[in-house]
């Protein structure tokens, strides 16, 4: 597995989080997957026909971003599990040589409200 420098920036109505890390990249039939640790957990980002963003830790989830359909997810929190719908409004995945880029805007639909999110992810060898 190759090592990559990654940058992740996630923004919602509640705030913004950004950090850099070192990731391991693996290539599979579903796309390129990057695994790295952040401040509060471990992340897996799969870049393929669908984008899958997973996080473990106190807040855990597995979000599938698909430009053509809404998907379902479960957020695992200290207070229990929360079901959410995930709808990608904008989704851009690109690669150039050994560099990978993700830019997405998506909406999480909770039982009583919705919340907009933006994510930017880059990975460079």
Secondary structure, 3 states (H helix, E strand, C coil): CEEEEEEEEEEECCEEEEEEEEEEEEEECCEEEEEEECCCEEEEEEECCCEEEEEEECCEEEEEECCCCCEEEEEEECCEEEEEEEEEEEEEEEEECCEEEEEEEEEEECCCCEEEEEEEEEEEC
